[in-house]
Amino acid sequence: MIDDPSRSTVVAWYETLPCELALLVEFVQGRAGRLLGDTFTPRDPTQVHATLIGLESAPAPFDPAPLAAHLREALSPPWTIRFGGFAPGDRRWRSRGLPMHERMVGVYGSKVVLIGWPVVGDEPQRILAELRLRCAEFGVIHSYGDDPDVYLVLGEVTGAPAAHVAPVIRHELAAAPVYVPLSVADLSLVTYDDTTLPRASTTWCPL
């Protein structure tokens, strides 16, 4: 039982990134650092994670067991998450109204963000959006509504970044997709003081 769920969330890949994803994160952080210089501060890879569903809206106290069972069932068998490989002219699929090429990496506010999507074969699916929407049955409302994105913050930027930064990295990511497995074993229930989830002030346990 969680007495106060307002600082808890279910995340994927916290503390240890899968090999393929770790290499991709390292690559994007490196390119962002070279393009942005001292204005870019990369996050420690142990902090890089994807939020599956935040518990901030859950009633207190909150029993996470029914939600955990729901997520275990949804991720059995495991999903495949695709990062990159979307060509500029490919407009078959969209995320928040934009082609996936434009969404797969970007600078949003002060954050450098890498975004992927669940796929079957190479076809992006809405299964994550549907999973998040169904979490309302357990009293948990996803902050971004109908949201199919697997969203990882890789670092912070100070000042206004040059407009060419995201297009340069997108061009390189478009060359080849990276496929990353997502299973129940990758999920953690974390409680935090700082939303960046530094290990020193974050507690976590397997879902």
Secondary structure, DSSP 8 states (H G I E B T S, - for coil): -BS-GGGEEEEES-S---HHHHHHHHHHHHHHHHHHGGGEEE--TTT--EEEEE-TTS-SSB--HHHHHHHHHHTSS-EEEEES---TT--SSEETTEEHHHHSEEEETTEEEEEEEEEETTEE-SHHHHHHHHGGGGT---TTSS---EEEEEEEE-S---TTHHHHHHHHHTTS-EEEEE-GGGEEEEE-SSTT--GGG-EEEE-
